[in-house]
Amino acid sequence: MKINDKIKEMNLFLPDPPSPVAAYIPALRVGDLVFISGTLPIVKGALLYSGKVGREVTIEQGIECARQALLNMLAILKAQIGELERVKQIVRLGGFIASVDGFTQQPQILNGASLLLVDLFGDRGKHVRTAVGAAELPLNAPVELEMIVQVA
């Protein structure tokens, strides 16, 4: 089944690629690798949730933010390479989770994106990753993701 069909079957929506919020480009292809800049959980120009996980944002909302940031990155990737079927391998996923002192469940939040990648791409979606707690993120976002993808 094609990736776009899987997205629809899962009742998900690939948005228009979000615009950068500062002086950078959303993605850069170098050889067969695409590097996707830090991406926030923005929906229709606004953050899905704002604040820190463990205070203003629940674990479940943080997971939802990770999934939305991933969908935004997939939209950026599709704009860069034309079709998501060209993905050979999700190489790396980096996740930054704005969280309160003492919060240690950053990996659980990032699982929202990691598990979705495997659901969509199967073995091609398995990746290395880093889940990091952050004091603050841009625009008071609870989650920011970055990704490296190998493409055909």
Sequence and secondary structure as in RCSB ss.txt:
>XXXX:A:sequence
MKINDKIKEMNLFLPDPPSPVAAYIPALRVGDLVFISGTLPIVKGALLYSGKVGREVTIEQGIECARQALLNMLA
ILKAQIGELERVKQIVRLGGFIASVDGFTQQPQILNGASLLLVDLFGDRGKHVRTAVGAAELPLNAPVELEMIVQ
VA
>XXXX:A:secstr
  HHHHHHHTT         SSSS SEEEETTEEEEEEE  EETTEESS S BTTTB HHHHHHHHHHHHHHHHH
HHHHHHS GGGEEEEEEEEEEEEB TT   HHHHHHHHHHHHHHHHGGGG  EEEEEEES  GGG SEEEEEEEE
E 
